[in-house]
Amino acid sequence: MIVFGPVPSRRLGQSLGINTIPPKICTYSCIYCQLGQTSSLRVHRSQFYPPENILKEARARICNVHKNIDFITIVPDGEPTLDKALGTLVDVLREFGIKIAVITNASLLWNPEVQEDLRRADWVSVKIDAVTDKVWRAVNRPHPSLDIDTVLQGIRDFSKSYKGELTTETMLIKSINDSLPELEKIRDFIDSVTPSKSYIAMPTRPPAEPWATSPSEERITAAYQVFSEKLGAVEYLIGYEGNEFAFTGNIREDLLGIMSVHPMQEEGVRALLSRAGAHWDTVNDLLETGVLKEVVYRGKKFYMRTLPDALHGQ
């Protein structure tokens, strides 16, 4: 199936997915990929499906959807910029008057044709898991012809010319790219491309390599703080979707909704409880049931939503 959904997306609301790449054709073979190891590692662009066929399938899907669609998202089973018809596809999908997003690992952004194709989209997410060669190769396992400096320069160049909304996504893997020095280097690079928002992600589904698991809650909290020291808007991307972002009037749900996006300092939690006329017992209950976790970073207490078991490879 090329067109699927719409599905709820933390970043994009109700998202109609477009799967333009057969599995698993990619420029990377990331250790954390939920689709498993890459079966065809390549950097040469090809056309896989005629854009007019995808448009026809999208028309049929949209006609049968009885809800608003916020984005049409090109998010395939491989790297979307390997599709030589990507730019044409974005153009024909304009027929629906719906914003178009592309989620890319950014490995081909050094290619001017790829940059031109992506500039046609309204929203682009670029993957930045590492900025040092050794860590990049350990996490993303790129095609041998790719070079980390060339990839990073491509992202910089694209960020200067792109007029839409640019976001970044960084997948953290325990003991691979979660050290404080590495996090600071990643943050500094992200700062240089000035995205509208930076997302910190962890594996939420079985990864390609069973040992590619999430860091501890303490290290994830530290990553959030490191990123927030320089970057304007930082959020977790850990798989909690749906209506948890909305204000519910239920202090328990409001706390969980906020903490699934970012950790809260103790003083912030107490202020929210006070405005809601609630007491610290609510937090204690969530801690006792294991839904929340208290972590200490630089001498301050933070509270975050406990990660699903899958994040720890259980």
Long-range contacts (C-beta under 8 A, 24 or more apart in sequence): 2-49, 2-53, 2-54, 2-57, 3-54, 3-57, 3-58, 3-60, 3-61, 4-61, 5-61, 6-65, 6-67, 6-69, 8-241, 8-242, 9-71, 9-73, 9-241, 10-235, 10-237, 10-240, 10-241, 10-245, 11-125, 11-167, 11-199, 11-237, 12-70, 12-71, 12-73, 12-101, 12-123, 13-70, 13-71, 14-67, 14-68, 14-69, 14-70, 14-71, 15-69, 15-70, 15-71, 15-72, 15-73, 15-75, 15-101, 16-58, 16-61, 16-62, 16-65, 16-69, 16-71, 16-72, 16-73, 16-98, 17-73, 17-75, 18-54, 18-58, 18-72, 18-73, 18-74, 18-75, 18-76, 18-89, 18-93, 19-75, 19-76, 19-77, 20-48, 20-49, 20-54, 20-74, 20-76, 20-80, 20-83, 20-86, 20-89, 21-48, 21-76, 21-77, 21-78, 21-79, 21-80, 21-82, 21-83, 22-48, 22-77, 22-78, 23-77, 23-78, 24-77, 24-78, 25-77, 25-78, 25-79, 25-82, 26-78, 26-79, 26-82, 26-105, 27-79, 27-82, 27-105, 27-107, 27-108, 27-142, 27-143, 27-146, 28-79, 28-105, 28-107, 28-140, 28-141, 28-142, 28-143, 29-140, 29-141, 29-142, 29-208, 30-105, 30-129, 30-139, 30-140, 30-141, 30-171, 30-208, 31-138, 31-139, 31-140, 31-141, 31-173, 31-176, 31-207, 31-208, 31-209, 31-212, 32-139, 32-171, 32-173, 32-203, 32-207, 32-208, 32-209, 32-212, 33-207, 33-208, 34-203, 34-204, 34-205, 34-206, 34-207, 34-208, 35-77, 35-208, 36-208, 37-208, 38-78, 38-141, 40-78, 41-143, 42-82, 42-143, 43-82, 43-107, 43-108, 43-143, 43-145, 43-146, 44-82, 45-81, 45-82, 45-83, 45-84, 45-108, 45-111, 45-113, 45-114, 46-82, 46-83, 46-84, 47-83, 47-84, 47-85, 48-83, 48-85, 49-85, 50-85, 51-85, 51-88, 51-89, 51-92, 52-92, 54-89, 54-92, 54-93, 55-89, 55-92, 55-93, 55-95, 58-93, 58-96, 59-95, 62-96, 69-96, 69-98, 70-98, 70-99, 71-98, 71-99, 71-100, 71-101, 71-122, 71-123, 72-96, 72-98, 72-99, 72-100, 72-101, 73-100, 73-101, 73-102, 73-103, 74-100, 74-101, 74-102, 74-103, 74-121, 75-101, 75-102, 75-103, 79-104, 79-105, 79-107, 79-108, 80-104, 81-107, 81-108, 81-109, 81-111, 81-114, 81-117, 81-118, 82-108, 86-114, 86-117, 86-118, 87-113, 87-116, 87-117, 87-120, 90-117, 90-120, 90-121, 91-120, 99-123, 101-125, 103-169, 105-140, 106-151, 106-154, 106-155, 106-158, 107-140, 107-142, 107-143, 107-146, 107-151, 108-154, 109-151, 109-154, 109-155, 109-157, 109-158, 110-150, 110-151, 110-153, 110-154, 110-157, 111-154, 114-154, 115-154, 115-157, 115-158, 115-161, 118-158, 118-162, 119-158, 119-161, 119-162, 119-163, 119-164, 121-164, 122-164, 122-165, 123-164, 123-165, 123-167, 124-162, 124-164, 124-165, 124-166, 124-167, 125-167, 125-168, 125-169, 125-199, 126-155, 126-158, 126-166, 126-167, 126-168, 126-169, 126-193, 126-195, 127-168, 127-169, 127-170, 127-171, 128-155, 128-168, 128-169, 128-170, 128-186, 128-189, 128-190, 129-170, 129-171, 129-173, 129-177, 129-186, 130-177, 130-182, 130-186, 131-185, 131-186, 131-189, 132-182, 132-185, 135-176, 135-177, 135-182, 138-176, 138-177, 139-171, 139-173, 139-176, 139-177, 152-189, 155-193, 156-192, 156-193, 159-193, 159-194, 159-195, 165-196, 166-193, 166-194, 166-195, 166-196, 167-195, 167-196, 167-197, 167-198, 167-199, 168-193, 168-195, 168-197, 168-198, 168-199, 169-198, 169-199, 169-201, 169-237, 170-198, 170-199, 170-200, 170-201, 171-201, 171-202, 171-203, 172-200, 172-201, 172-202, 172-214, 172-215, 172-219, 172-220, 172-223, 173-203, 173-212, 173-213, 173-214, 173-215, 174-212, 174-213, 174-214, 174-215, 174-216, 174-219, 175-215, 176-212, 178-215, 178-219, 178-223, 180-222, 180-226, 183-222, 183-223, 183-226, 183-227, 184-226, 187-226, 187-227, 187-229, 187-230, 187-231, 188-230, 190-227, 190-231, 191-230, 191-231, 195-231, 196-233, 197-232, 197-233, 197-234, 197-235, 198-227, 198-231, 198-233, 198-234, 198-235, 199-234, 199-235, 199-236, 199-237, 200-224, 200-227, 200-234, 200-235, 200-236, 200-237, 201-236, 201-237, 201-238, 202-236, 202-238, 202-307, 202-311, 203-310, 203-311, 204-238, 204-239, 204-308, 204-310, 204-311, 205-310, 206-310, 210-313, 211-313, 213-311, 213-312, 213-313, 214-307, 214-311, 214-312, 214-313, 217-293, 217-295, 217-304, 217-306, 217-307, 218-295, 218-296, 218-297, 220-304, 220-307, 221-263, 221-295, 221-297, 221-302, 221-304, 222-297, 224-262, 224-263, 225-297, 225-298, 234-262, 235-261, 235-262, 236-260, 236-261, 236-262, 238-305, 238-307, 238-308, 238-311, 239-308, 240-305, 251-276, 251-278, 251-282, 252-282, 252-286, 255-282, 255-283, 255-286, 255-292, 255-303, 256-286, 256-291, 256-292, 256-305, 259-292, 259-303, 259-304, 259-305, 260-305, 262-304, 263-295, 263-302, 263-303, 263-304, 264-302, 264-303, 264-304, 265-300, 265-301, 265-302, 266-300, 266-301, 266-302, 266-303, 269-303
